[in-house]
Amino acid sequence: MICCGDRATVSDLNAQIELGADLLAVEPWSDNSADRTALHFSTAGGVECLQVLLNEVSGLFTKDNWGETSFLEARDCWGRTALHYSTWVSNPLITKLLIDFGADFLSQDVLSGHTVLA
């Protein structure tokens, strides 16, 4: 898993990419993993890191609990996408960037059926 959270820098991310980090990896490190991806974690960081990550993974596909999906639409164990996370942390710049890259703002989470608009 690459580092994309609130303390990550673009230099950190680029170094991890150069070392061959698995950009599509799902959170593997605990028994109570929520199946989050680097994209989920990047919503807590800066726009610059998210931009680098999106440029690297744009158009790539991965598997989540619901089957194969675009990396941008990968869901955690509750069916929440990175766009759901970005609205929770109230970061309009990150939310806009995800939407600009094609994130589905009508995507519903599994628990409540809410979209990011709800």
LORO-777831 format. One record per residue (C-alpha): residue in three letters; residue number from 1; x, y, z. Coordinates in Angstrom, 1 decimal. Layout:
<sites>
site sese = ala; loke = NUM; u = X; v = Y; w = Z
...
</sites>
This chain:
<sites>
site sese = met; loke = 1; u = 0.0; v = 0.0; w = 0.0
site sese = ile; loke = 2; u = 1.4; v = 3.4; w = -0.9
site sese = cys; loke = 3; u = 1.4; v = 6.3; w = 1.5
site sese = cys; loke = 4; u = -1.3; v = 8.9; w = 0.5
site sese = gly; loke = 5; u = -2.7; v = 10.2; w = 3.8
site sese = asp; loke = 6; u = -2.6; v = 13.5; w = 5.5
site sese = arg; loke = 7; u = 1.2; v = 13.5; w = 6.0
site sese = ala; loke = 8; u = 2.2; v = 12.3; w = 2.5
site sese = thr; loke = 9; u = 4.0; v = 14.6; w = 0.1
site sese = val; loke = 10; u = 4.2; v = 14.4; w = -3.7
site sese = ser; loke = 11; u = 7.9; v = 13.5; w = -3.2
site sese = asp; loke = 12; u = 6.9; v = 10.6; w = -1.0
site sese = leu; loke = 13; u = 4.3; v = 9.4; w = -3.5
site sese = asn; loke = 14; u = 6.6; v = 9.7; w = -6.5
site sese = ala; loke = 15; u = 9.4; v = 7.8; w = -4.6
site sese = gln; loke = 16; u = 6.9; v = 5.0; w = -3.8
site sese = ile; loke = 17; u = 5.8; v = 4.8; w = -7.5
site sese = glu; loke = 18; u = 9.4; v = 4.7; w = -8.7
site sese = leu; loke = 19; u = 10.0; v = 1.8; w = -6.3
site sese = gly; loke = 20; u = 7.2; v = -0.1; w = -7.9
site sese = ala; loke = 21; u = 4.5; v = 0.3; w = -5.2
site sese = asp; loke = 22; u = 1.2; v = -1.5; w = -6.0
site sese = leu; loke = 23; u = -1.1; v = 1.4; w = -6.7
site sese = leu; loke = 24; u = -4.1; v = -0.9; w = -6.8
site sese = ala; loke = 25; u = -3.5; v = -2.6; w = -3.5
site sese = val; loke = 26; u = -6.3; v = -2.9; w = -0.9
site sese = glu; loke = 27; u = -5.6; v = -2.2; w = 2.7
site sese = pro; loke = 28; u = -4.0; v = -5.5; w = 3.9
site sese = trp; loke = 29; u = -2.5; v = -4.8; w = 7.3
site sese = ser; loke = 30; u = -5.2; v = -5.7; w = 9.8
site sese = asp; loke = 31; u = -7.8; v = -8.3; w = 10.5
site sese = asn; loke = 32; u = -10.4; v = -5.6; w = 10.6
site sese = ser; loke = 33; u = -9.4; v = -4.0; w = 7.3
site sese = ala; loke = 34; u = -12.0; v = -1.9; w = 5.7
site sese = asp; loke = 35; u = -10.8; v = -2.8; w = 2.2
site sese = arg; loke = 36; u = -9.7; v = 0.8; w = 1.5
site sese = thr; loke = 37; u = -7.4; v = 1.7; w = -1.4
site sese = ala; loke = 38; u = -4.8; v = 4.4; w = -1.7
site sese = leu; loke = 39; u = -7.4; v = 6.5; w = -3.3
site sese = his; loke = 40; u = -9.6; v = 6.3; w = -0.2
site sese = phe; loke = 41; u = -6.7; v = 7.4; w = 2.0
site sese = ser; loke = 42; u = -5.6; v = 10.2; w = -0.4
site sese = thr; loke = 43; u = -8.8; v = 12.1; w = 0.3
site sese = ala; loke = 44; u = -7.3; v = 13.0; w = 3.7
site sese = gly; loke = 45; u = -4.2; v = 14.5; w = 2.0
site sese = gly; loke = 46; u = -3.5; v = 17.2; w = -0.4
site sese = val; loke = 47; u = -4.8; v = 17.8; w = -3.9
site sese = glu; loke = 48; u = -1.3; v = 17.5; w = -5.3
site sese = cys; loke = 49; u = -0.9; v = 13.9; w = -4.1
site sese = leu; loke = 50; u = -4.3; v = 13.0; w = -5.3
site sese = gln; loke = 51; u = -3.5; v = 14.5; w = -8.7
site sese = val; loke = 52; u = -0.4; v = 12.3; w = -9.0
site sese = leu; loke = 53; u = -2.2; v = 9.2; w = -8.0
site sese = leu; loke = 54; u = -5.1; v = 9.9; w = -10.4
site sese = asn; loke = 55; u = -2.7; v = 10.4; w = -13.2
site sese = glu; loke = 56; u = -1.1; v = 7.1; w = -12.5
site sese = val; loke = 57; u = -4.3; v = 5.0; w = -12.1
site sese = ser; loke = 58; u = -6.6; v = 6.7; w = -14.5
site sese = gly; loke = 59; u = -8.4; v = 4.0; w = -16.6
site sese = leu; loke = 60; u = -7.1; v = 1.1; w = -14.5
site sese = phe; loke = 61; u = -9.4; v = -1.5; w = -13.1
site sese = thr; loke = 62; u = -9.3; v = -3.5; w = -9.8
site sese = lys; loke = 63; u = -11.4; v = -5.9; w = -7.9
site sese = asp; loke = 64; u = -13.4; v = -5.0; w = -4.8
site sese = asn; loke = 65; u = -16.0; v = -6.8; w = -2.8
site sese = trp; loke = 66; u = -18.5; v = -6.3; w = -5.6
site sese = gly; loke = 67; u = -16.4; v = -7.4; w = -8.6
site sese = glu; loke = 68; u = -14.2; v = -5.7; w = -11.1
site sese = thr; loke = 69; u = -14.5; v = -1.9; w = -11.2
site sese = ser; loke = 70; u = -12.6; v = 1.1; w = -12.3
site sese = phe; loke = 71; u = -10.0; v = 2.1; w = -9.6
site sese = leu; loke = 72; u = -11.8; v = 5.4; w = -9.3
site sese = glu; loke = 73; u = -15.0; v = 3.6; w = -8.2
site sese = ala; loke = 74; u = -13.4; v = 1.0; w = -5.9
site sese = arg; loke = 75; u = -15.4; v = 0.5; w = -2.8
site sese = asp; loke = 76; u = -14.5; v = -0.2; w = 0.8
site sese = cys; loke = 77; u = -16.3; v = -3.0; w = 2.8
site sese = trp; loke = 78; u = -19.3; v = -0.7; w = 3.2
site sese = gly; loke = 79; u = -19.5; v = 0.2; w = -0.4
site sese = arg; loke = 80; u = -18.1; v = 3.7; w = -0.1
site sese = thr; loke = 81; u = -15.9; v = 5.2; w = -2.8
site sese = ala; loke = 82; u = -13.1; v = 7.7; w = -2.4
site sese = leu; loke = 83; u = -15.7; v = 10.4; w = -3.4
site sese = his; loke = 84; u = -17.8; v = 9.4; w = -0.3
site sese = tyr; loke = 85; u = -14.7; v = 9.9; w = 1.8
site sese = ser; loke = 86; u = -13.8; v = 13.3; w = 0.3
site sese = thr; loke = 87; u = -17.2; v = 14.7; w = 1.1
site sese = trp; loke = 88; u = -16.9; v = 13.4; w = 4.7
site sese = val; loke = 89; u = -13.7; v = 15.3; w = 5.3
site sese = ser; loke = 90; u = -15.3; v = 18.3; w = 3.6
site sese = asn; loke = 91; u = -12.5; v = 18.9; w = 1.1
site sese = pro; loke = 92; u = -14.2; v = 20.6; w = -1.9
site sese = leu; loke = 93; u = -11.0; v = 20.7; w = -3.9
site sese = ile; loke = 94; u = -10.4; v = 17.0; w = -3.6
site sese = thr; loke = 95; u = -14.1; v = 16.3; w = -4.3
site sese = lys; loke = 96; u = -14.0; v = 18.4; w = -7.4
site sese = leu; loke = 97; u = -10.8; v = 16.7; w = -8.6
site sese = leu; loke = 98; u = -12.4; v = 13.3; w = -8.2
site sese = ile; loke = 99; u = -15.5; v = 14.4; w = -10.1
site sese = asp; loke = 100; u = -13.4; v = 16.0; w = -12.8
site sese = phe; loke = 101; u = -11.7; v = 12.6; w = -13.2
site sese = gly; loke = 102; u = -15.1; v = 10.9; w = -13.6
site sese = ala; loke = 103; u = -16.1; v = 9.8; w = -10.1
site sese = asp; loke = 104; u = -19.8; v = 8.9; w = -9.9
site sese = phe; loke = 105; u = -21.5; v = 11.3; w = -7.6
site sese = leu; loke = 106; u = -24.6; v = 9.2; w = -7.7
site sese = ser; loke = 107; u = -22.8; v = 6.1; w = -6.4
site sese = gln; loke = 108; u = -24.6; v = 4.7; w = -3.3
site sese = asp; loke = 109; u = -23.0; v = 3.1; w = -0.3
site sese = val; loke = 110; u = -24.2; v = -0.3; w = 0.7
site sese = leu; loke = 111; u = -25.3; v = 0.4; w = 4.3
site sese = ser; loke = 112; u = -27.6; v = 3.4; w = 3.8
site sese = gly; loke = 113; u = -28.1; v = 3.7; w = 0.0
site sese = his; loke = 114; u = -26.9; v = 7.3; w = 0.3
site sese = thr; loke = 115; u = -25.0; v = 9.1; w = -2.5
site sese = val; loke = 116; u = -22.4; v = 11.7; w = -1.7
site sese = leu; loke = 117; u = -25.2; v = 14.2; w = -2.3
site sese = ala; loke = 118; u = -27.2; v = 12.9; w = 0.7
</sites>
